[in-house]
Amino acid sequence: MTTTQTPSPAGPATEGGSTPIRAKAAPRPGTWISAVIVALLAAGLVGFLVTNPVLEWGTVATYLLDVKVVQGVGWTLLLTLLSMVLGTVVALTAAIMRRSENPVLRGVSWAYIFVFRGIPVYTQLVFWGLFTVIVPKIVVGVPFGPELWSFSTRDLLTAFWAAVIGLGLNEGAYLAEIIRSGLNSVDKGQTEASKALGMGNGTILRRIIVPQAMRVIVPPLGNETIGMLKTTSLVLAVPFTLDLTFATNGIANKLFTPIPLLIVAALWYLAITSVLMVGQHYLERYFGRGFDARTPARGGGGGRGRRSRQAAVNSAGTTPQDPLPEVEL
């Protein structure tokens, strides 16, 4: 943008006797005022945390790497991993059933989601902890006839596996809706085109639908994983007594210092959550290639990052180099 003003010493004149306007950013006093307020509040918070004797930072440092605490971290991570694997498998099955043309499968999937989403997870864990009391023995045999095989549930369902099953089935009910939404986000034309090429339903789902749906599924799946990490603190309802929360509570009850051990647990949860968030970021970046304009194309930089979608299409090698090939008449 130029104006027809007399040239000034501030800059060289262009053709026609005009000079370019040197725009200056408008002052934003609100930014500096808010920064000062936040800095004062942060300084006050740091001072409170450092000088408050109730927090007992020495005790926090002593038990941060305690053997029982570290073992509790390991059990918490194992619970999170196995529960999410079980929940994902169950959720994928339920989501496919909800998309089925069979009304019976749709009804079973809806009933599962309705029940497990409607009952609090703590209550579910209590039921799974009492499962060996409700069902003491599982019998396989002829109805109203002889027993062919039986076993006691106490010998098979330990507190750890009861916690995994309870957390996994509860999580599967929530993930089923997330996965179903992701599958529905893929255009139906993709399925029709794949069927026209002779692909079966399983192949279409595995090679066409799921890879494209992952872009929509991964962000909430990462959030649910972080939520599962924190939900493991409820496994005392089973009861399972080796997780991080129970380990720190046990030490706190022995020392009569609950606050420092709560800080220990909070620091560990924050550290694990931070790692999971970093992993979620890179997964979103991977599955968002070609769709997210902020994700640069591989091997490109600068202006090429804004054309990442077209670059991804070109790198796939599915389009001809010559858009108008010669045709022999």
Residue pairs with C-beta under 8 A, 6 or more apart in sequence:
1 20
1 21
2 14
2 18
2 19
2 20
2 21
3 18
3 19
3 21
4 16
4 17
4 18
5 18
5 19
6 17
7 13
7 17
7 19
8 19
10 19
10 22
11 19
11 20
11 22
12 19
13 19
14 20
49 55
50 57
54 259
55 259
55 260
55 263
56 257
56 259
56 260
57 260
59 255
59 257
59 260
59 261
60 260
60 263
60 264
60 267
63 69
63 248
63 251
63 260
63 261
63 264
64 264
64 267
64 268
66 251
68 247
68 250
68 251
69 244
69 247
69 248
69 251
69 264
69 268
71 242
71 247
72 242
72 243
72 244
72 245
72 246
72 247
72 248
73 244
73 268
73 272
75 242
75 243
75 244
76 229
76 232
76 243
76 244
76 245
76 272
77 229
77 272
79 160
79 163
79 164
79 167
79 232
79 235
79 240
79 243
80 225
80 228
80 229
80 232
82 164
82 168
83 163
83 164
83 167
83 168
83 171
83 228
83 232
84 168
84 171
84 224
84 225
84 228
85 168
86 164
86 165
86 168
86 169
86 171
86 172
87 167
87 168
87 169
87 170
87 171
87 172
87 174
87 175
87 224
87 228
88 172
88 175
88 221
89 172
90 168
90 169
90 172
90 175
90 176
91 171
91 172
91 173
91 174
91 175
91 176
91 178
91 179
92 176
92 179
94 109
94 112
94 113
94 172
94 173
94 176
95 109
95 176
95 177
95 179
95 180
95 183
96 183
96 205
97 105
97 106
97 108
97 109
98 106
98 109
98 110
98 113
98 176
98 180
99 180
99 183
99 184
100 106
109 176
112 172
112 173
112 176
113 173
113 176
113 177
115 173
116 124
116 169
116 170
116 172
116 173
117 173
117 174
121 166
121 167
121 170
121 231
121 234
122 234
122 237
124 166
124 169
124 170
125 162
125 163
125 166
125 167
125 234
125 235
125 237
125 238
126 237
126 238
127 134
127 166
128 162
128 163
128 165
128 166
128 238
129 159
129 162
129 237
129 238
129 239
131 153
131 157
131 162
132 153
132 154
132 157
135 153
136 152
136 153
136 154
137 150
137 151
137 152
137 153
138 150
138 151
138 153
139 147
139 149
139 150
140 147
140 148
140 149
140 150
141 147
141 148
141 149
141 150
142 148
157 165
159 238
159 239
159 240
159 241
160 240
160 242
162 238
162 240
163 232
163 235
163 238
163 240
166 235
166 238
167 228
167 231
167 232
167 235
171 224
171 228
174 224
175 221
175 224
178 217
178 220
178 221
178 224
179 213
179 217
181 216
182 213
182 214
182 215
182 216
182 217
183 209
183 210
183 213
185 212
185 213
185 216
186 208
186 209
186 212
186 213
190 204
190 208
190 209
190 212
191 204
191 208
191 209
194 203
194 204
194 208
195 204
199 207
199 208
214 287
215 287
215 288
215 291
218 280
218 283
218 284
218 287
219 280
219 284
222 276
222 277
222 279
222 280
222 283
222 284
223 280
225 276
225 280
226 273
226 276
226 277
226 280
229 269
229 272
229 273
229 276
230 269
232 243
232 244
232 245
233 243
233 244
233 245
235 243
235 246
236 243
236 245
236 246
240 246
241 250
244 265
244 268
244 269
245 265
248 261
248 262
248 264
248 265
249 258
249 261
251 261
252 258
252 260
252 261
252 262
255 261
285 292
285 295
288 295
289 295
289 297
289 298
289 308
289 312
290 308
290 309
290 311
290 312
290 313
291 309
292 308
293 305
293 306
293 308
293 309
294 305
295 305
295 308
296 304
296 305
296 308
297 304
297 305
297 307
297 308
297 311
297 312
297 315
298 311
298 315
300 307
300 308
300 311
304 311
313 319
